[in-house]
């Protein structure tokens, strides 16, 4: 068993009403907090979002690897503990979704709900991830840029939204060698296929129909393993499904969250309505 490492203090961004239920957003390999811009905008009125940068991504520090999914999940728990958040909803993409599954298995008492996008219970070709880690340590994350079109997003998206493509690729370019490589090593050793039945949080699983990194059947295996989960396939989307097709993802996520916390949402709505009424000019 690998020695337990100390949690890393993650860079994070908080949005939304301070009294709203909390949704923690976990990004994919090679991206940062900006991956969730569209989700934060959609959730801002009803939910308090906490999005974080993985180790060595964005503005989070990059301790020496190797990393594990358990260690990355420990970083998230340390973050919410430091913020005084006891229970929370969690939504993650790719490795962020793997972190969510690990939390659901090992810390079921902390999760109010779980959303897993474009992820796996065991990622494909585990033997390839240490090779990728070695390549990035030697050549930097620029060595991964050419392979992201077609993997992160479909060709049509690249043609129609070149600025968004460049924004996403800039996240990859700014990711540190050690942060990216360490997360590759975490992916290589990750396998929770036999433990999915331990996830008790209400779970939404989302796949991109054209995703070559985590194909639909790989993502569907998570839904099949988690009792009572909901499975959604988003057409015309690859791996970064939440950035590429935010509208259907936001709709599915919002519906899932509201099913899991209807009383909290109603209370927040009534408070907002009351504030609006008090701030309106008196008529008559």
C-alpha positions as CSV (number, residue, x, y, z in Angstrom):
1,X,0.0,0.0,0.0
2,X,1.3,3.4,-0.9
3,X,2.1,5.7,2.0
4,X,-0.6,8.3,2.8
5,X,0.4,11.8,1.7
6,X,-0.6,15.1,3.3
7,X,-3.5,16.9,1.6
8,X,-2.7,19.8,-0.7
9,X,-4.3,23.2,-0.2
10,X,-6.2,23.6,-3.4
11,X,-6.8,26.8,-5.2
12,X,-10.6,27.2,-5.4
13,X,-13.3,29.7,-6.4
14,X,-16.7,30.1,-4.6
15,X,-19.8,31.5,-6.2
16,X,-23.5,31.8,-5.4
17,X,-25.6,32.7,-2.3
18,X,-23.8,32.0,1.0
19,X,-26.9,30.3,2.5
20,X,-27.5,28.0,-0.5
21,X,-26.7,24.3,-0.7
22,X,-23.2,23.6,-1.8
23,X,-22.1,21.9,-5.1
24,X,-18.4,21.0,-5.4
25,X,-17.2,20.9,-9.0
26,X,-14.2,18.7,-9.9
27,X,-12.3,19.3,-13.2
28,X,-10.8,16.9,-15.7
29,X,-7.1,16.2,-16.3
30,X,-5.4,19.2,-18.0
31,X,-8.1,21.8,-17.1
32,X,-8.8,24.2,-14.3
33,X,-11.7,26.0,-12.5
34,X,-12.7,27.6,-15.8
35,X,-14.0,24.3,-17.1
36,X,-17.2,24.9,-15.2
37,X,-17.9,28.5,-16.2
38,X,-21.1,27.5,-17.9
39,X,-22.3,25.4,-15.0
40,X,-21.6,28.2,-12.4
41,X,-23.5,30.7,-14.5
42,X,-26.5,28.3,-14.7
43,X,-26.5,27.4,-11.0
44,X,-25.6,30.8,-9.5
45,X,-29.1,31.8,-8.3
46,X,-29.9,28.6,-6.3
47,X,-26.6,26.9,-5.5
48,X,-23.3,27.8,-3.8
49,X,-20.6,26.3,-6.1
50,X,-17.0,25.5,-5.0
51,X,-14.8,24.7,-7.9
52,X,-11.1,23.7,-7.4
53,X,-7.9,23.1,-9.3
54,X,-6.3,19.7,-9.1
55,X,-2.8,19.4,-7.9
56,X,-0.4,21.1,-10.3
57,X,-3.3,22.5,-12.4
58,X,-4.4,26.1,-12.5
59,X,-3.1,27.8,-9.4
60,X,-2.9,24.7,-7.1
61,X,0.6,23.6,-6.0
62,X,2.2,20.5,-7.5
63,X,3.9,18.3,-4.9
64,X,6.1,15.4,-6.2
65,X,4.1,12.4,-7.5
66,X,3.0,9.7,-7.8
67,X,-0.6,10.7,-6.8
68,X,-3.6,8.5,-6.2
69,X,-7.3,9.1,-6.5
70,X,-7.6,8.6,-2.8
71,X,-5.0,11.4,-2.2
72,X,-6.8,13.7,-4.7
73,X,-10.1,13.0,-2.9
74,X,-8.4,13.8,0.4
75,X,-7.4,17.2,-1.0
76,X,-11.1,17.8,-1.7
77,X,-12.2,16.8,1.8
78,X,-9.5,19.0,3.3
79,X,-10.9,21.9,1.3
80,X,-14.5,21.5,2.3
81,X,-13.5,20.9,5.9
82,X,-11.5,24.1,5.9
83,X,-14.5,25.9,4.5
84,X,-16.8,24.5,7.2
85,X,-18.9,22.4,4.8
86,X,-20.1,19.2,6.3
87,X,-22.3,17.8,3.5
88,X,-22.3,18.7,-0.2
89,X,-23.3,17.8,-3.7
90,X,-20.5,16.8,-5.9
91,X,-20.1,16.9,-9.7
92,X,-16.9,15.9,-11.6
93,X,-15.6,15.4,-15.1
94,X,-13.2,12.6,-16.0
95,X,-10.7,12.3,-13.2
96,X,-12.9,14.7,-11.3
97,X,-15.7,12.1,-11.7
98,X,-13.3,9.4,-10.4
99,X,-12.7,11.5,-7.3
100,X,-16.5,11.7,-6.9
101,X,-16.9,8.0,-7.1
102,X,-14.1,7.5,-4.5
103,X,-15.9,10.0,-2.2
104,X,-19.2,8.2,-2.7
105,X,-17.6,4.8,-1.9
106,X,-15.5,5.9,1.1
107,X,-17.3,8.9,2.5
108,X,-21.0,8.3,1.7
109,X,-21.9,10.4,4.8
110,X,-20.6,13.5,3.2
111,X,-22.3,13.4,-0.2
112,X,-25.9,14.7,-0.7
113,X,-25.7,13.7,-4.4
114,X,-23.1,12.7,-7.0
115,X,-22.8,13.6,-10.7
116,X,-20.2,11.8,-12.8
117,X,-19.5,13.1,-16.3
118,X,-17.3,11.4,-19.0
119,X,-15.5,9.2,-16.4
120,X,-14.9,5.6,-15.7
121,X,-14.7,3.1,-12.8
122,X,-11.5,2.0,-14.5
123,X,-10.0,4.0,-17.3
124,X,-8.9,2.3,-20.5
125,X,-5.4,1.1,-21.2
126,X,-4.0,1.6,-17.6
127,X,-0.5,0.6,-18.8
128,X,-0.5,3.7,-21.1
129,X,-0.8,6.2,-18.3
130,X,2.7,5.9,-16.9
131,X,4.0,6.3,-20.4
132,X,2.0,9.5,-20.9
133,X,3.3,10.7,-17.5
134,X,6.9,10.1,-18.5
135,X,6.3,11.9,-21.8
136,X,4.9,15.0,-20.1
137,X,7.6,15.1,-17.5
138,X,10.1,15.1,-20.3
139,X,8.4,17.3,-22.9
140,X,5.7,19.3,-21.0
141,X,2.0,19.5,-21.5
142,X,2.4,21.1,-24.9
143,X,3.1,17.5,-26.1
144,X,-0.5,16.7,-25.4
145,X,-2.1,19.6,-27.2
146,X,-2.2,18.1,-30.7
147,X,-4.2,15.1,-29.5
148,X,-6.9,17.0,-27.7
149,X,-9.1,18.0,-30.7
150,X,-11.3,15.0,-31.5
151,X,-10.8,13.8,-27.9
152,X,-11.9,16.8,-25.8
153,X,-14.4,18.1,-28.4
154,X,-15.9,17.1,-31.8
155,X,-14.6,18.7,-35.0
156,X,-17.8,20.7,-35.4
157,X,-17.3,22.4,-32.1
158,X,-13.7,23.3,-33.0
159,X,-14.9,24.8,-36.3
160,X,-17.8,26.8,-34.7
161,X,-16.1,27.9,-31.5
162,X,-12.4,28.4,-32.0
163,X,-12.1,30.9,-29.1
164,X,-13.5,28.4,-26.7
165,X,-11.2,25.7,-28.0
166,X,-8.2,28.0,-27.4
167,X,-9.4,28.8,-23.9
168,X,-9.6,25.1,-23.1
169,X,-6.2,24.3,-24.6
170,X,-4.7,27.2,-22.7
171,X,-5.7,25.4,-19.5
172,X,-3.7,22.4,-20.7
173,X,-0.7,24.4,-21.7
174,X,-0.6,26.1,-18.2
175,X,-0.8,22.8,-16.3
176,X,2.5,21.9,-14.7
177,X,4.4,18.8,-15.8
178,X,4.4,17.2,-12.4
179,X,0.7,18.0,-11.8
180,X,-0.3,16.4,-15.1
181,X,2.0,13.4,-14.8
182,X,1.1,12.7,-11.2
183,X,-2.6,12.7,-12.1
184,X,-1.8,10.3,-15.0
185,X,-0.3,7.9,-12.4
186,X,-3.4,8.3,-10.2
187,X,-5.6,7.2,-13.2
188,X,-3.3,4.2,-13.9
189,X,-3.9,2.6,-10.5
190,X,-7.6,3.5,-10.1
191,X,-10.1,0.7,-10.2
192,X,-13.4,0.8,-8.3
193,X,-15.5,-1.5,-10.5
194,X,-16.2,-3.9,-7.7
195,X,-17.1,-1.1,-5.2
196,X,-19.7,0.9,-7.2
197,X,-22.5,-0.8,-5.3
198,X,-21.4,1.0,-2.1
199,X,-22.3,4.4,-3.5
200,X,-25.6,5.4,-1.9
201,X,-25.8,9.0,-2.9
202,X,-28.4,9.7,-5.6
203,X,-26.2,9.6,-8.7
204,X,-26.4,11.1,-12.2
205,X,-24.0,9.7,-14.9
206,X,-23.4,11.7,-18.1
207,X,-21.6,10.5,-21.3
208,X,-20.7,12.3,-24.5
209,X,-22.0,10.3,-27.4
210,X,-18.8,10.9,-29.4
211,X,-16.2,10.6,-26.6
212,X,-13.2,8.4,-27.5
213,X,-11.5,8.8,-24.1
214,X,-14.4,7.4,-22.0
215,X,-16.8,5.8,-24.6
216,X,-20.5,5.5,-23.8
217,X,-20.3,1.9,-22.7
218,X,-17.4,2.7,-20.3
219,X,-19.5,5.5,-18.7
220,X,-22.7,3.4,-18.7
221,X,-20.8,0.8,-16.6
222,X,-20.8,3.3,-13.8
223,X,-24.5,3.8,-14.0
224,X,-25.0,0.0,-14.1
225,X,-22.9,-0.4,-11.0
226,X,-24.5,2.3,-8.9
227,X,-27.9,1.4,-7.5
228,X,-30.8,3.6,-8.7
229,X,-28.6,5.9,-10.8
230,X,-29.7,8.0,-13.8
231,X,-27.8,7.7,-17.1
232,X,-27.8,10.4,-19.8
233,X,-26.0,10.4,-23.2
234,X,-25.4,13.9,-24.7
235,X,-25.3,13.8,-28.5
236,X,-22.6,15.6,-30.6
237,X,-20.2,15.8,-27.6
238,X,-16.8,14.3,-26.8
239,X,-14.9,14.2,-23.5
240,X,-15.4,17.7,-22.2
241,X,-19.1,17.3,-22.5
242,X,-20.0,20.0,-20.0
243,X,-18.1,22.7,-21.9
244,X,-19.0,21.5,-25.3
245,X,-22.8,21.0,-24.8
246,X,-23.5,23.0,-21.6
247,X,-27.3,23.4,-22.2
248,X,-28.2,19.7,-21.9
249,X,-25.7,19.1,-19.2
250,X,-26.9,22.1,-17.1
251,X,-30.5,20.9,-17.5
252,X,-29.7,17.4,-16.4
253,X,-27.6,18.6,-13.5
254,X,-30.1,21.2,-12.3
255,X,-32.9,18.6,-12.4
256,X,-30.8,16.1,-10.5
257,X,-29.8,18.6,-7.8
258,X,-33.4,19.8,-7.3
259,X,-34.6,16.2,-7.0
260,X,-32.0,15.7,-4.3
261,X,-32.5,18.9,-2.3
262,X,-36.1,20.2,-3.1
263,X,-36.7,21.6,0.4
264,X,-33.4,23.6,0.3
265,X,-34.2,25.0,-3.1
266,X,-37.7,26.0,-2.1
267,X,-36.4,27.7,1.0
268,X,-33.8,29.6,-1.0
269,X,-36.5,30.6,-3.6
270,X,-38.8,31.9,-0.9
271,X,-36.0,34.0,0.6
272,X,-35.1,35.4,-2.8
273,X,-38.7,36.3,-3.4
274,X,-39.0,38.0,0.0
275,X,-35.8,40.0,-0.7
276,X,-37.2,41.1,-4.1
277,X,-40.5,42.1,-2.5
278,X,-38.8,44.1,0.2
279,X,-36.6,45.9,-2.4
280,X,-39.5,46.8,-4.8
281,X,-40.9,50.3,-4.7
282,X,-44.2,50.7,-2.9
283,X,-47.0,51.2,-5.4
284,X,-50.1,53.3,-4.8
